[in-house]
Amino acid sequence: MKIVMTADYYTQRMQCTREEKLECLSVVRELLALAFIVKEEGFLKMDEVLRDPIRFQDKFLRRAASIVVETANEENVEEVLYNLIFTSADMGHNKFFKYILIAETMIALGKGEDMDYIFAYLVPSFFGLEYVDQVEELYYQAKREHLSHMASMKR
């Protein structure tokens, strides 16, 4: 069963408070950590790291990553993730926003999209213009830290 999402439904459900959007910045940090793992060590390493429920507590994040790792067809990944979102019980605006953010980021990672595209353009677009700078800065800070860490390991 393919669930069709209209633009009205999507925009209505994506609306959440400032506080809820700010809470989702922690999800962006987790997604960044996973993206760097994928970039450096691959999807299987990401899957291994996600088995730590203390570090990655969000069940949907762990499930979404698992689906990306185990499903070869990109269209199937998207369909399964959206089916999970739309069939989840107790889906408030904040969870919907967070789940869409996770799903779209995982779909982009699965497609092999460039990290600059994902975290400087795609992810900030979900937060709206008011938060674009904050979300972009999270990415660029994480990128600087990652590059610094990689340089120190080569020494």
C-alpha positions in Angstrom: 0.0 0.0 0.0 1.5 3.3 -1.1 0.5 6.3 1.0 0.2 9.5 -1.0 1.0 12.7 0.9 -0.5 15.9 -0.3 1.4 19.2 0.1 -1.4 20.5 2.4 -1.1 17.5 4.7 2.7 17.7 4.7 2.9 21.4 5.5 0.2 21.1 8.2 2.0 18.2 9.9 5.5 19.7 9.6 4.5 22.8 11.7 5.9 22.7 15.2 7.0 25.2 17.8 10.4 26.9 18.1 11.2 24.7 21.0 10.4 21.5 19.1 12.5 22.6 16.2 15.4 23.4 18.5 15.0 20.0 20.1 15.4 18.4 16.7 18.9 20.0 16.4 20.1 17.0 18.5 18.7 14.7 15.8 20.8 16.7 13.2 23.9 16.1 15.4 23.2 12.3 15.4 22.6 12.3 11.7 25.9 14.2 11.1 27.7 11.6 13.2 26.2 8.8 11.2 26.9 10.5 7.9 30.6 10.9 8.7 30.7 7.2 9.6 29.1 6.3 6.3 31.6 8.6 4.5 34.6 7.2 6.2 33.7 3.5 6.9 30.6 2.7 5.0 27.0 1.7 5.8 27.8 -1.6 7.5 29.9 0.3 10.1 26.9 2.7 10.6 24.6 -0.2 11.1 27.1 -1.6 13.7 27.4 1.7 15.6 23.6 2.1 15.7 23.3 -1.1 17.7 24.3 0.9 20.7 20.8 2.0 22.1 22.5 4.2 24.7 24.3 6.4 22.1 21.4 6.3 19.6 18.2 6.1 21.6 15.7 7.0 18.8 14.1 3.7 17.6 13.0 5.3 14.3 16.5 6.5 13.6 17.9 3.0 14.2 15.1 1.4 12.1 15.5 3.9 9.2 19.3 3.3 9.0 18.7 -0.4 9.1 16.3 -0.2 6.2 18.8 1.9 4.2 21.5 -0.7 4.8 19.4 -3.7 4.1 17.3 -2.5 1.1 19.0 -2.1 -2.3 16.2 -0.3 -4.1 16.1 3.4 -3.3 12.4 3.6 -4.1 11.6 0.8 -1.7 13.5 2.5 1.1 11.5 5.7 0.7 8.2 3.8 0.5 8.9 1.7 3.6 10.1 4.7 5.6 7.1 6.8 4.7 4.8 3.9 5.5 6.4 3.6 8.9 5.8 7.3 9.5 2.2 7.4 8.4 1.2 4.3 10.3 2.9 5.3 13.5 0.4 5.8 16.4 0.6 8.9 18.6 2.2 11.0 15.9 2.3 14.6 17.1 3.8 17.4 15.0 7.2 17.2 16.6 7.5 13.5 15.9 6.3 13.9 12.4 8.9 16.7 11.8 11.6 14.6 13.4 10.7 11.4 11.5 10.6 13.2 8.1 13.9 14.8 8.9 15.4 11.4 9.7 13.8 9.7 6.7 14.9 12.3 4.1 18.4 12.4 5.5 18.7 8.6 5.4 17.2 8.4 1.9 19.8 11.0 0.7 22.7 9.1 2.4 21.4 5.9 0.8 21.5 7.6 -2.6 25.1 8.7 -2.0 24.2 12.4 -2.0 27.0 14.8 -1.2 27.2 15.7 2.5 27.4 19.4 1.7 24.1 19.1 -0.2 22.4 17.1 2.6 23.5 19.2 5.5 23.9 22.7 4.0 20.8 22.6 1.9 18.4 19.7 2.4 18.3 19.4 6.2 18.2 23.2 6.8 15.3 23.4 4.4 13.1 21.5 6.8 13.7 24.0 9.6 12.7 27.1 7.6 14.5 30.3 7.0 14.5 31.3 10.7 16.8 28.3 11.6 18.8 27.8 8.4 21.9 29.5 9.8 21.8 27.5 13.0 21.5 24.2 11.2 24.2 25.1 8.6 26.5 26.1 11.4 26.0 22.7 13.1 27.2 21.1 9.9 30.1 23.3 9.2 31.3 23.0 12.8 31.0 19.2 12.7 32.9 19.2 9.4 35.7 21.4 10.8 36.0 19.1 13.9 35.9 16.0 11.7 38.7 17.4 9.4 40.8 18.4 12.4 40.3 14.9 13.9 41.3 13.3 10.6 44.4 15.5 10.3 45.5 14.7 13.9 45.1 11.0 13.2 47.5 11.2 10.2 50.3 12.7 12.2 
